[in-house]
Amino acid sequence: MGKKKKKPDSSPPHKASATAPPDKPTAVTEFLDLWVEFKKSIPFE
């Protein structure tokens, strides 16, 4: 959150989180983890 590797005018923070840029692997990993936990919480039979 506090680390800015991209250019400031490259893309707004809200748009960056929505597009999930490749330079944020941690965000993608966290999203996948949350998605897996979400799927686990819902029993599909």
ZITAGI-V595045 format. One record per run of one state. SS is the DSSP state (helix for helix, strand for strand, loop for the rest). FROM is the first residue (numbers start at 1). TO is the last residue. Records with the same first field share a line. If there is no record, write none. Layout:
BEGIN
SS = FROM-TO + FROM-TO
END
This chain:
BEGIN
loop = 1-12 + 20-24 + 42-45
helix = 13-19 + 25-41
END
